[in-house]
Amino acid sequence: MNRHMTVGAIAALLVAAICIAGCTSSTSPSNQKTTANVTQTSNATQNATSSATINASVAAPVSVQKGQNFTLQLQSNPSTGYQWKPSFDTSMITLENQQYVAAQPVTPGSGGNDVFTFRALAVGSTTITFDHVSPSGTVTDSMVNDVTVTQAATPQVSFTVSLPTNPSTGYHWQPTYDTSALNLKSNTFEASGSQIGASGTQVITFQVLQTGTSTATFDNMNPAGSSTELISVAITSG
């Protein structure tokens, strides 16, 4: 008896496509079609749009992830005619927004902060230099911030394969997989009823450890230890 099954799933920051192709041996004890249900979950622990605020007046180093926004604030007083002008490597960083925020309470001639919001574009180390420019265009002071951009963490993607079974018959599904690509998180049985000998579902959950393509196979083992049916699952993550 031969079968072919396909299941797809896509994760939010990590795309995981899971395809199932099944084949069974001719020694299967029944002509019933075995259905494998696959579900996929994603736990993205990082938010690419989250921000970090650093007081640039102390030239604090900045450490952010690629795709993350970060904000630098410098004391300023537009009434004096002075202004801060940033310079940076545009292949590493982009300026998202610049605004002046007055200190409270606002009084004539009171100062505030120039707020610069940047986005990290590429992994690596770079600097942002702020020149304090006078009304005549003279640079009177400079502030340099070291910026380190790291790769965003890969979301943890997992998927579950559900296979019909009945432990009372002595049969069970035995998974085989590449342990460098997949981690077996759980392998449980969920009965369909409370009566003795009730059939149910064997639920096998994996976590994807790396991008690329790998295969997991599931053998339906009889009490004698022989495989009577085989289902193959191809996992593509990237």
N, C-alpha and C positions, 0 to 999 in steps of 0.2 A: 504494500500500500504506500503511495507517494503523496506528499502534500507540499504546498507552497504557501507561506504566510508572509505578509509585509506589514510592519507597524512603524510609524514615524512620530518623532517628538522633537520639539525645538526648545531650548532653554533661552533666557533673556540675555545675558552678557556673554554666555558660552553656548554655542549652538551644538546640540547633540541630536543626531538623527539616528534612530534605532530601527533597523530593518530585520525582520524575522523571516528566515527561509527554512522551512521544515521538510524533513524527509523521514520516513519510517521504514523499518525492515519488514519483510514479508512474514515475520513470525509474530506480528502483533496479534494478541488473542481476540481482537474484535474488529469489526469494520466501522466502528464509530469514529467520526473525525474528532481528533484532539484539538482543542482551541487554546492557544496561549494568549492571554491578555497581558499587555505590557503598558505600564503607566510610568511616567517620568516626573520627577520633582527637581526643583532647583532652589538652593539656599544661597542667594547672593549676599555675602556679608559686607560688601563694599558698595558705596554709593558714589558713582562717578561725578555727581553734581554737588557733593558735599563740599564745604569750604573750611579753610583754616585761616585764622586772623593772627597776624604777627605784627608787633609794634616795631616798625622799621627804625624808630629813633635810637634803638640800641643795636641796630645792625644784626638782628637775630638771624641765624641761618634758617632756611626754609626747607622742609622735607615734605613732599607731596607725591601723590601717585599720578601717573599719566592719565589725562582726562579730567583731573580734579581742578577746581577753582581755588584760588587762595587770594587773600587780601592783605595789602600792606598799607599802613597808615603813617603819615608824617605830619608833624605839627606845622601849621601854616597860618598866615595872616594876609589875605588878599589886599587889605587896606594899605599894606606897605609897598605893594607892587612886586613883591618877590613871589616866585612860583617854583614848584618842583617839576623837573622834566626827566622822565625815565628813559633809559636806553638799555636794550637787551637784544639777545639773539632771537630773531623772529622765527627761526626754525625750531626753537625749543619752547618758546613762550609767546603767547599773544595777549594783548591788553584788551580785556573784555569791557571794562568800564572805568571811568574816572569821575569823581565828584568831590565837591567840598562840603564838609559837614561842620556847621558852626557849633562852637561850644555853648552850652547853656549855663546861665541865661545870656541871651544875646544883648550886647551893649555896643555903642559906637566904637569902632576900632578894635573890638575884641577878636580874638583868633579862633581857630578850630583845627580841623584835620583835613588834609588832602587824602582821599581814600582811593586806592588803585586796586582794581580787581583783575587778576591775571588767570589764564588757563594754561596748564602744563600740556605741551603737545608731544614731547618726545622724551624717552628715557635717557638719563645722563646727568651731568653736572654743568651748571652755568651760573651766571651772575646777573643781577639787575642793579644798575647804577642810577641813582637819583642825583641830579645836579640842582643845587639851589641857585636859581638865576635871578640877578638883580634887574631892576627896571631898565638898566642900560645894556643888559644882555651879558653881563659878566657873571661867571660862575664863582660864587663865594663859598660854597661848601659842597661836599659830595657825600653820599651815603651809599654803601655797597652791601648788597645782600647776596650771600651764597645760596643757590637753589639746587637741591638734589631731587631729581624726579625718578621714581621707581615704577616698576611695572605693576599695574593693578592686579590684585589677587584674583585668581580664577574662581568663579563661583563653583560651589560643590554641587555636582549634578549626579542624581541617582535615578535608577529606573527599577521597576518591579516586574517580574515575570510571574504570571499566575497560571497554574496548570491543574486540570482536574485530576483528582486521585482519590483513593480509598485505602488508607493504611491497614484496614482490617483484612484486606486481601493479600497483604504482604508486599504489594507493589509500592514503589516510591520513585520520585524523580531525582537523579543524581547529576548535579551541574559540574561541568569542566570548563575552565577559563584561564586566561593569562593573568596571573596574579600581579604582574607589573602594570597592567592596564586597568584591572578591575579589582575591587575589594568587596567580598561578600559581607554584607551588613547583617542580614538575617535570613533564616530559612525556616518558615513556620507552616503549620497546617491549620486551616480554618474550616471547621465542620459546617455542613449545610443544615444540620439539625442536631437535636440533643439525644436522639435515639442511639443505642449501641450499634456500632458498625456503619454509622452514617458516612456517606461519601462527603467530599468537600473539595477544597482547593489548597494546593501547595503553593505558598507565596514566597518567592525568592527575590530578595532585594540586593542590588549591587550599587556601589559608588564608583563613578568613573574617575580614574586617577590621572589620566593623561589624554592629550589630544591624539587623534589618529583613528585607525580602524583596528578593531579586534573582534574575536568571535567567542561566544559562549555556547556550549552544547549541553543538552539535557537528555539523559538516557532514562527511559522508563524501565527500572530494574525489577525483575520478578524475584520471588523468594529464593530462587536458586542462584541469584547473582548474575543473571544474564540480561542483556539489554533487549527489550522487545519493541522499542520504539525510540526514535531519535528526533529531536528538534534542535535546529541550529539558529542562533541569534547573532546577527552581525551588528556591531555597535560602531558608529562613526561619530567622532566628536572633534570639533574644531571651531 
